Amino acid sequence: MTTTTPLAPVSDRRLTVLSIVLLLGAMTSILDTTIVNVALDQLHTIFHASVADTQWVSSGYLLALAGVIPLTGWAVERFGARTIWMSAVALFLLGSTLCGFAWDLPSLIGFRVLQGLGGGMILPVTMTILTQAAGPSRLGKAVATIALPAQLAPILGPVIGGALIDSVGWNWLFFVNVPLCIAALVFAPRYLPADERNSAHRLDIAGFLMLTPAMIALAYGISESGTSEAFARLSSWLPLAIGVALLIAFTVYSLRTRRSPLVDVRVFRRRSFGLASIIILVGGFSNFAAVYLLPQFYQVVRGESAFSTGLLLIPQGLGTIAFILLQRRITSAIDVRFVVAGGIVLSVIGLLPFTMIGSDGSEPMLLLGQFIRGLGVGASSLPIMTIAFASLSRAEIPRASSAFSIVQRVGSPFGVTVVAVILQTLLSATTTGGSVEGGAAVAGAFAATFWWVILFSAVPLVLAFLLPSLKKTTSEAEARAQS
């Protein structure tokens, strides 16, 4: 049985309100990835557990989040985007509440997995609802709404987390999500549009048995790589190999099956979506590597506290916000390929002060560099997401959102892991007989690592010039919709 309620683009005012409601759910799920990390050291003391065991508070959440993403496209088509979004927020709310009341480490890890199952669905479904409601002409505005919390979370997370731990305790790292989730659930039935659903749509069991384990294996392998042995450990390379093999198997299966696959990889054949996905994959590799490296630089080289580091990272967020405010004017006047390429160049320029300034260098130059980098990150990521989804029909968006989220989920943590290994290797070279040679040597290790991040940025810079124009992509999508 099929029940269909047409989902048409909404008015500008309605889109703004809808975006605010969706932002309530998206912000909590993204912030939670970073806000808890600052408490891991305290949690292992509170629960009298090892550092390795306590790390599962973070790893359990990320594994659950990665594993549920492939299911979101099917779930949206089967039950409707609004229903799934509200269910995901409710599950995240339940997990957050239970985490705050956790009585020991195993219970906290279990509740974090529950929280991750909800958090993993929120962003892809948010992307689906916004892009469908906005339509091609306002897609840039919709993408900016999605991208804003993603850019601010790594900056605000440590600040909020540190403040909560110092003032009211670790439980409030989770309780802080409760009012936002409740507000989202109260307003969602009124402001989120009703949409199409197909109650006869069947789950692709074969695809599920390949893709979901692939995502979990990749996430686990990457999480196990952050040690001195890096990818040489069996617990790292074996899950990664299994994950890659399952991804390849799913890709072959998806291209050959006559049924609707769990994630339709055929959308990657489309030039705009395929190239945009590659740029997001490689760009996420370098961008999130820098996100990891910058706070480490301030704390290790400059001797700043976690809270002060969060404050020092604010200029990068301000730079991204500045681009969001100027995005419509910039993208309407300049070809999207040059906007993306220019953004990548700005991101590189913003990192240059960190290759030259050590523990006693000019702080204003570092802050200016972060603002420039923030501008670049906004310019290199937001138009990419816009051009990727501008090429899709409304029916393709749910499964394409899952595919795009998978690409983001793989590239970002892998980049962090590789750069962490590079940094650790360089720092080890500064140690002789168990003592560090000096602050200059440590600063030099960080400078060399920043140069590696800059080098990684060269790949998306070349690919940016191969993108089609946004106007051409939108025109082709509209032509397909009319045919």
C-alpha positions, -999 to 999 in steps of 0.1 A, spaced: 0 0 0 13 34 -9 4 67 8 16 98 -10 15 134 1 33 155 -24 63 175 -10 67 207 -29 92 235 -23 79 258 6 78 296 9 109 315 20 95 322 54 84 286 59 119 274 48 135 297 74 114 283 102 118 248 90 156 253 89 156 265 126 137 234 137 160 211 119 190 230 132 180 222 168 183 184 161 214 187 139 234 209 163 229 184 192 241 154 172 271 171 158 282 188 190 279 156 209 307 141 188 332 167 201 318 179 234 323 145 251 359 141 241 371 167 265 357 146 294 373 113 286 403 118 309 379 127 338 356 98 330 383 71 333 391 85 368 354 87 379 347 51 368 381 37 378 386 24 343 416 22 319 421 48 292 415 22 266 382 11 281 370 47 285 378 55 249 348 33 240 325 61 252 336 79 221 342 48 198 308 32 207 290 63 197 309 67 164 305 30 154 267 32 160 265 65 141 284 50 111 265 18 111 230 33 109 237 58 81 231 33 52 196 26 65 184 62 64 176 65 27 154 34 28 138 44 60 129 79 46 113 63 16 94 37 36 82 57 65 86 94 55 113 119 63 94 137 90 86 105 109 122 92 107 137 126 117 114 128 148 122 92 156 159 98 154 157 129 176 136 110 201 161 81 202 190 106 206 170 123 234 165 89 252 202 80 248 213 114 261 190 112 292 202 77 300 239 87 295 234 114 321 221 88 346 247 62 338 260 44 369 291 28 355 313 27 324 295 -3 307 261 14 311 275 47 297 290 30 267 257 11 260 237 43 263 261 61 240 255 34 213 218 41 216 225 78 213 247 71 182 219 52 165 197 83 167 225 107 159 236 89 128 202 93 112 196 130 121 220 146 96 212 126 64 175 130 70 180 167 78 198 171 44 169 152 27 142 174 42 160 207 35 170 200 -1 135 187 -10 118 216 7 141 243 -8 142 232 -44 171 239 -68 169 277 -66 174 279 -28 196 249 -24 226 271 -13 206 285 16 195 250 27 231 237 25 244 266 46 219 256 73 233 221 73 269 231 72 268 258 99 267 234 129 292 210 112 317 239 110 311 253 145 309 220 164 347 213 166 351 249 179 323 251 203 325 215 216 356 219 237 345 253 250 310 241 261 324 207 273 351 223 294 327 248 309 302 221 319 328 199 334 343 227 355 309 240 367 282 213 369 298 180 362 301 154 335 264 144 335 255 177 319 275 169 288 245 148 280 217 166 298 225 197 278 209 179 247 176 174 264 159 209 261 171 212 225 157 178 215 124 185 233 120 218 215 128 201 182 101 174 188 75 200 199 79 221 167 86 194 142 49 182 137 38 218 130 67 230 108 82 200 90 64 192 58 45 160 52 61 139 25 60 109 3 62 75 17 59 40 2 47 15 28 53 -14 4 90 -5 -1 112 -34 11 145 -33 28 175 -44 7 186 -72 30 216 -82 9 228 -46 7 223 -41 44 244 -72 52 273 -58 32 272 -20 36 264 -16 73 292 -41 84 315 -23 60 308 11 77 313 -4 112 345 -22 101 360 10 86 350 31 116 365 5 140 397 1 120 402 39 118 396 42 156 422 15 163 448 33 142 456 61 165 486 44 182 523 43 177 519 12 155 492 29 135 479 8 106 504 -20 112 482 -34 140 461 -64 132 431 -48 149 434 -18 126 443 -31 91 421 -62 92 389 -43 99 399 -17 72 406 -45 47 372 -62 55 354 -28 52 370 -20 18 362 -55 5 326 -52 16 323 -17 1 336 -31 -32 312 -60 -30 283 -37 -23 292 -14 -52 292 -44 -77 260 -56 -62 243 -22 -64 252 -18 -100 239 -52 -110 208 -56 -89 174 -50 -105 159 -41 -71 163 -8 -54 196 -10 -36 201 3 0 223 31 -14 222 38 -51 258 42 -62 247 51 -97 244 87 -86 282 88 -84 283 84 -122 268 118 -125 297 142 -130 286 169 -105 277 144 -77 306 121 -83 333 148 -84 317 167 -55 318 135 -35 355 129 -43 363 165 -33 344 161 0 362 128 6 397 142 0 389 177 13 374 162 45 407 143 48 427 176 50 401 198 66 395 175 96 431 168 99 436 205 105 407 206 129 425 179 149 459 196 146 450 232 156 439 225 192 469 202 196 492 230 185 477 255 210 478 230 239 512 213 233 532 241 217 516 272 232 507 256 266 470 267 265 442 250 285 414 232 267 390 260 275 414 287 263 420 267 232 383 266 224 382 304 226 413 308 204 396 287 177 366 310 175 381 331 146 379 301 123 341 298 130 337 335 125 354 332 91 330 304 80 300 324 92 313 354 72 313 333 41 278 320 48 265 355 50 282 364 17 276 331 0 247 341 -22 264 372 -36 297 354 -42 283 323 -59 260 344 -81 289 365 -93 317 339 -96 317 305 -112 314 278 -85 346 261 -97 366 293 -89 348 297 -56 358 262 -45 394 266 -58 397 300 -41 384 285 -9 410 258 -9 437 283 -15 425 304 14 424 273 36 461 268 28 470 304 34 453 303 67 476 274 78 509 291 68 513 310 100 513 277 119 542 265 99 563 295 108 552 306 143 562 285 173 556 288 211 566 326 213 553 338 179 527 365 171 492 354 183 474 380 161 489 363 130 476 329 142 441 343 148 441 361 114 452 328 98 423 310 114 398 336 102 412 333 66 410 295 69 374 297 81 365 317 50 383 291 29 366 262 45 332 278 39 340 286 3 354 251 -4 327 230 13 293 248 10 292 252 -28 304 216 -32 274 203 -13 251 226 -33 264 215 -67 262 178 -56 225 179 -47 215 203 -74 220 175 -99 195 152 -82 158 147 -86 136 148 -55 132 111 -56 170 105 -56 177 127 -26 170 103 3 195 76 -9 219 102 -22 220 118 12 230 85 28 257 80 1 270 115 7 271 110 45 290 78 40 317 96 20 320 123 47 321 96 74 350 78 58 372 107 47 371 128 79 383 104 106 408 88 82 425 122 77 426 127 114 442 93 119 469 97 92 479 132 105 479 120 141 504 92 130 526 117 111 526 141 141 534 112 166 562 100 144 578 135 141 574 141 179 591 108 186 621 121 166 624 150 190 628 127 220 663 114 228 668 90 257 633 97 270 636 135 272 623 160 247 650 181 230 631 214 235 601 235 226 616 245 193 619 208 182 582 202 192 571 233 173 591 221 143 573 188 144 540 206 143 552 229 115 562 199 94 528 182 100 510 214 89 530 212 57 516 177 52 481 190 56 488 217 30 501 191 6 470 170 10 449 201 -1 465 200 -35 443 171 -47 409 188 -42 423 220 -57 430 202 -90 396 185 -90 377 218 -83 384 229 -119 368 198 -133 334 206 -117 305 216 -140 289 250 -135 261 252 -110 238 268 -136 244 239 -160 239 213 -132 206 228 -121 194 231 -157 201 194 -164 183 184 -132 152 204 -141 153 189 -176 154 154 -162 125 162 -138 103 173 -168 112 144 -190 
